[in-house]
Amino acid sequence: MTFGRSRAACWGIVSLWVCVGCAESGGSSPYLLTTTESGHRWAQNHGSTLWTEQQSTVGTVDLTIGVAEGAEPEVFGSIGAVAVDDGGQIFLLDAMAQEVRLFSADGVHVVTFGRRGEGPAEFGYAEGLLLSPDGSLWVSDVRRQRTLRFDPGGDLLGAVSTLDPLAPLPVPTAVAPDGTLSAWRFTNVGRDYSVSMHAGSHDLYEPLSLDPTTGEVEMHAGTEVEVSRVGGVRVPLGGIAATAAASDGSFWFSHPTDYVLYQRSSAGDTLLVVSLEDAPRAAIPTQVRDSLARGLAEAAQRFGRSGALPGSEHFPETYRAVDRIFATADRRLYVVGRVEGAAAGEFLDVFEADSGRYLGRISLPIQITRRTVLSIVGDALYAAVPSEVGAPTLVRVRLPRLGV
């Protein structure tokens, strides 16, 4: 599947429409399920009624771990990853110390394991954490191109390395039912590395599966997104897809600009299309566009690049609608969006993963960016945010359960 700069998909809707929970029946979210000529299910949602009703639907912080000074386990150099088990125990990766620290659901330190080094249970540079259904913890060592498996107490159970040392292994983000690890690989296609600031013609998003026993990597059908360029230089703020691997073995990704989500099987078949029709994209302020244009010109001067560059007139007028997607084990989708009338990164849109039905919007007491380390498990969001004095901390935000 390839996306250009316009909305993906000439889906060719046929005349079968289903309306579930429309506004006339109690004011819940209109939900229209269509079937396209190519046989895809398309869940079209309108959320404005729910946004009016749920203005008080907010998450609340009920736990904070991390201090600027004090006992060592609660002092973090940099929180690089977080994973939470079904009992609420929290595994934190201190990227600076290269240690994994386990805390109870109440925030009490339990054990620390791992360290920087070349030994069997040591890390060259650990970057990701992932819990298996059996309770074991996978730690991704991107420098040594391997993923280590620990029991909850920190004892090493094994490790798996990619069979291709020339193909960097992305950090796995989900465990499929058969135990394989799922991840996404991003590639900029057609880039000329001999030309400074050159961008390729397409971005390629490829889901992959890693066999935890053999280390064999299976690449799945990818999705291409056209790169908007001027003089071979990528236009800032252009379309970038958000991605998520689900525990059922499927993969989710967003349209690079519009509020549309796609679920695909590992074979590349589209299983479901989900859209939020009345979510107007947020406008990019003129001063932001002008500042980025000046930054590009300064970078070109530093690198000695001549020729055409993107100017503010080439930039999109609106931000992409979807910044991040999270597919949870309880069959929900949480979306960090960028829409008009809502502060960026301060809300979550919630969908049923199986039906694509929109359940509502949750306001957050923290701000999430594309770089925020976080995990969503059950009714809680865990995010690494700086404290008032700038110290790395982890907060737990209790999320209202929508749609029940």
C-alpha positions in Angstrom: 0.0 0.0 0.0 1.3 3.4 -0.9 0.1 6.8 0.3 0.6 10.0 -1.4 0.1 13.4 0.1 -3.7 13.2 -0.2 -6.0 11.0 1.8 -5.3 7.3 1.4 -7.7 5.3 -0.3 -10.2 5.3 -3.0 -12.2 2.8 -1.0 -15.3 2.8 -3.2 -18.0 2.5 -0.5 -21.0 0.3 -1.3 -24.5 1.0 -0.1 -24.4 -1.2 3.1 -24.4 1.1 6.1 -24.8 0.1 9.8 -25.4 2.7 12.5 -24.7 1.6 16.1 -25.4 3.9 19.0 -26.2 7.0 16.9 -26.7 10.4 18.5 -30.5 10.0 18.5 -30.3 7.0 20.9 -29.0 8.6 24.0 -26.4 10.9 22.5 -23.6 8.3 22.2 -21.1 8.3 19.4 -22.4 7.9 15.8 -20.7 4.8 14.4 -21.1 3.8 10.8 -19.7 0.5 9.6 -19.3 0.3 5.8 -18.0 -2.3 3.5 -16.0 -1.2 0.5 -16.0 -2.6 -3.0 -12.7 -4.3 -2.2 -14.2 -6.0 0.9 -12.6 -3.9 3.6 -14.5 -3.0 6.8 -14.5 0.7 7.4 -15.6 2.1 10.8 -16.5 5.8 10.4 -16.9 7.7 13.7 -18.2 11.1 14.7 -17.1 12.1 18.2 -18.4 15.7 18.7 -21.4 14.6 20.8 -19.1 12.6 23.2 -16.6 15.5 23.5 -19.5 17.7 24.7 -20.7 15.1 27.2 -17.3 14.1 28.5 -15.7 17.4 29.2 -15.1 16.2 32.8 -13.6 12.8 31.6 -10.0 13.2 32.9 -7.2 11.0 34.0 -5.7 11.5 37.5 -2.2 10.9 38.7 -2.1 8.4 41.6 1.6 7.4 41.7 4.9 9.1 41.1 8.3 7.3 41.2 11.5 9.3 41.0 13.2 12.0 43.1 16.0 14.4 42.4 18.0 13.3 45.5 17.7 10.4 47.9 17.7 6.6 47.8 19.4 5.3 44.7 16.6 3.2 43.2 14.3 6.2 42.9 17.0 8.5 41.4 17.1 8.0 37.6 19.6 9.3 35.1 17.2 8.9 32.2 14.1 6.6 31.9 14.5 4.8 28.6 11.6 2.3 28.7 8.8 1.1 31.0 6.8 -2.2 31.1 4.0 -3.1 33.5 2.7 -6.6 34.3 -0.9 -7.6 34.9 -0.4 -7.2 38.7 0.7 -3.6 38.3 4.4 -4.2 38.9 6.6 -1.7 37.1 9.8 -2.4 35.2 11.8 0.7 34.5 15.0 0.9 32.3 17.4 3.6 33.5 19.1 4.3 30.1 22.0 6.2 31.7 22.8 3.6 34.3 21.8 0.7 32.0 19.9 -1.0 34.8 16.4 -2.5 35.0 14.6 -1.6 38.2 11.4 -3.4 39.4 8.9 -1.5 41.5 5.8 -2.8 43.1 2.3 -1.5 42.2 2.7 0.9 45.2 6.0 2.2 43.9 8.3 0.3 46.3 11.6 -0.8 44.9 11.9 -4.6 44.7 15.1 -5.5 42.7 17.6 -4.1 40.3 19.3 -6.2 37.6 21.4 -5.8 34.5 24.3 -3.4 33.9 26.5 -2.1 31.2 29.0 -4.7 30.0 29.8 -7.6 27.7 28.7 -10.4 30.0 25.7 -12.7 29.4 23.2 -10.6 31.5 24.8 -7.3 30.6 23.9 -4.6 28.1 25.9 -2.9 25.4 23.0 -0.4 25.2 19.6 -1.5 26.3 16.7 0.5 24.8 13.4 -1.3 25.1 11.4 -3.5 27.5 8.6 -5.9 26.6 6.7 -8.3 28.9 5.5 -11.7 27.7 2.2 -13.3 28.8 4.2 -15.7 30.9 5.6 -12.9 32.9 9.1 -12.9 31.5 10.8 -9.7 30.4 12.5 -9.0 27.1 15.2 -6.4 27.1 16.4 -5.1 23.7 20.2 -4.5 23.5 20.5 -2.4 20.3 24.3 -2.1 20.5 24.9 -5.9 20.6 21.9 -6.7 18.3 20.2 -9.1 20.7 17.2 -9.3 22.9 17.6 -10.8 26.4 14.9 -12.7 28.3 14.7 -12.4 32.1 12.4 -13.8 34.7 10.6 -11.3 36.9 13.3 -11.6 39.6 16.1 -10.6 37.2 17.6 -14.0 36.4 18.6 -14.5 32.7 16.6 -17.1 30.9 18.1 -16.7 27.5 18.9 -14.4 24.6 18.2 -14.2 20.9 20.2 -12.4 18.2 19.3 -11.4 14.7 20.7 -13.7 12.1 21.6 -10.8 9.8 24.3 -8.7 11.5 24.0 -6.0 8.7 20.2 -5.5 9.4 19.7 -3.6 12.6 17.0 -5.2 14.8 14.2 -2.8 15.8 13.0 -2.8 19.4 10.2 -5.3 19.7 6.9 -3.8 20.8 4.5 -6.7 21.1 4.4 -10.5 21.7 2.2 -12.4 19.3 0.1 -15.4 20.5 2.7 -17.9 19.2 5.4 -16.2 21.2 7.1 -14.3 18.3 8.2 -10.8 18.9 6.7 -8.1 16.7 8.3 -4.7 15.7 8.4 -2.1 12.9 11.3 -1.2 10.7 11.5 2.3 9.2 13.5 2.9 6.0 13.9 6.1 3.9 13.9 4.7 0.3 16.0 6.3 -2.4 18.1 8.6 -0.2 21.4 9.8 -1.7 23.9 9.8 1.2 26.5 11.6 -0.9 24.2 14.7 -1.0 23.8 16.6 2.3 20.3 16.9 3.6 18.9 14.7 0.8 15.7 12.7 1.5 14.5 9.7 -0.4 11.3 9.5 -2.4 9.4 7.3 0.1 9.4 6.3 3.7 8.9 2.5 4.1 7.2 1.0 7.2 7.8 -2.7 7.4 6.3 -4.9 10.2 8.5 -7.8 11.1 8.4 -10.8 13.4 11.4 -12.3 15.3 11.4 -16.0 16.3 12.6 -15.9 19.9 14.2 -19.4 19.5 16.1 -19.2 16.2 16.6 -15.5 15.8 15.0 -15.7 12.3 13.4 -12.4 11.2 10.4 -12.5 8.9 9.6 -9.3 7.1 5.9 -8.6 6.3 4.3 -6.5 3.6 5.3 -2.9 4.0 3.5 0.5 3.6 5.1 3.3 1.6 4.5 7.0 2.4 5.5 9.5 -0.2 8.0 12.1 1.0 7.2 15.8 0.3 10.5 17.3 -1.0 11.9 20.5 -2.4 15.3 20.3 -4.1 15.6 16.8 -2.6 15.2 18.1 1.0 12.3 16.8 3.1 9.6 19.4 3.9 9.3 19.7 7.7 6.1 18.7 9.3 5.2 16.5 6.3 3.3 13.2 6.6 4.7 10.6 9.0 2.7 7.5 9.9 2.3 6.3 13.5 2.6 2.6 14.1 1.7 -0.1 16.7 2.1 -3.8 16.9 -0.8 -5.7 18.5 -0.6 -8.7 20.7 -2.9 -10.6 18.3 -0.2 -10.5 15.7 -1.8 -7.7 13.6 -0.3 -4.3 13.0 -1.7 -0.8 13.1 -0.6 2.3 11.3 -2.1 5.7 10.7 -2.6 7.7 7.6 0.4 10.2 7.3 -1.9 13.2 7.5 -5.6 12.4 8.2 -7.3 10.9 11.2 -7.5 7.4 9.7 -6.1 4.1 11.2 -5.5 0.8 9.4 -5.2 -2.6 10.8 -3.3 -5.1 8.7 -2.5 -8.8 9.1 1.1 -10.0 8.8 0.3 -11.1 5.3 -0.5 -7.5 4.3 -4.3 -7.8 4.2 -6.3 -4.8 5.4 -8.5 -6.1 8.2 -10.2 -2.8 9.4 -10.1 0.9 8.5 -11.0 3.3 11.3 -11.7 7.0 10.9 -12.7 9.9 13.1 -14.5 12.2 10.7 -15.1 15.3 12.8 -11.6 15.8 14.2 -10.4 19.0 12.5 -6.6 19.0 12.1 -4.8 21.7 14.1 -3.3 24.6 12.1 0.4 25.2 12.1 1.1 28.8 13.3 2.9 31.0 10.8 5.7 31.7 13.3 6.4 28.0 13.5 6.6 27.6 9.8 8.9 30.7 9.5 11.1 29.5 12.3 11.6 26.1 10.6 12.3 27.7 7.3 15.1 29.8 8.9 16.5 26.7 10.6 16.7 24.8 7.3 18.5 27.7 5.7 21.0 27.8 8.6 21.6 24.1 8.3 22.1 24.3 4.6 24.7 27.0 5.2 26.5 24.9 7.8 26.7 21.9 5.5 27.7 23.9 2.5 24.5 23.0 0.6 23.4 25.0 -2.4 20.2 24.9 -4.4 16.5 25.0 -3.6 15.2 24.5 -0.1 11.7 24.2 1.3 10.3 27.5 2.3 7.5 28.2 4.7 5.2 28.3 1.7 5.9 24.6 1.0 5.0 23.5 4.5 1.6 21.9 5.2 -1.0 24.3 6.8 -2.0 21.7 9.4 -0.3 19.2 11.6 -0.8 15.5 11.0 -3.9 14.2 12.9 -2.3 11.2 14.6 0.9 11.4 16.6 0.9 8.0 18.3 -1.1 4.7 18.5 -1.2 2.2 21.4 -2.9 -1.2 20.9 -3.5 -2.8 24.3 -4.1 -6.4 25.3 -7.7 -5.6 26.3 -8.5 -4.9 22.7 -8.5 -1.1 22.8 -6.8 1.5 20.7 -5.5 4.7 22.4 -4.6 7.5 20.0 -2.6 10.6 20.8 -3.9 13.1 18.3 -3.3 16.6 17.1 -6.6 18.3 16.4 -8.0 21.8 16.5 -9.4 22.9 19.9 -7.5 20.4 22.0 -4.0 20.9 23.5 -1.4 18.8 21.7 -0.5 15.7 23.6 -2.9 16.3 26.5 -5.7 13.9 25.5 -6.3 10.3 24.4 -8.9 9.2 21.9 -10.2 5.7 22.7 -11.5 3.1 20.2 -12.6 -0.6 20.4 -9.9 -2.4 18.4 -12.2 -5.2 17.1 -15.1 -3.0 15.9 -13.3 0.3 15.4 -16.0 2.1 17.4 -15.0 5.4 19.0 -15.6 5.4 22.8 -14.6 9.0 23.6 -11.8 11.3 24.7 -9.8 11.4 27.9 -8.1 14.6 29.0 -4.6 14.0 30.6 -2.9 15.9 33.5 0.4 15.5 31.7 1.6 16.3 28.1 2.7 13.5 25.8 5.1 14.0 22.9 6.2 11.6 20.2 9.3 11.0 22.3 7.6 10.4 25.7 8.4 7.0 27.1 5.0 5.4 28.1 3.0 2.3 28.4 -0.8 1.7 28.7 -1.9 -1.3 30.7 -5.5 -1.9 31.8 -6.9 1.3 33.2 -3.6 3.1 33.7 -1.1 5.1 31.6 2.6 5.1 32.8 4.7 7.9 31.4 8.2 9.3 32.0 8.0 13.0 32.6 10.3 15.6 34.2 9.4 16.7 37.7 9.1 20.4 38.6 12.8 20.5 39.2 13.6 18.6 36.0 14.3 15.2 37.6 13.2 12.1 35.6 10.1 10.6 37.1 7.5 8.0 36.2 3.8 8.9 36.8 0.8 6.6 36.7 -2.3 8.2 35.4 -5.6 6.4 36.1 -7.8 6.4 33.0 -11.6 6.4 33.1 -13.1 3.2 31.6 -15.1 4.5 28.6 -17.8 2.5 26.9 -18.8 0.3 29.8 
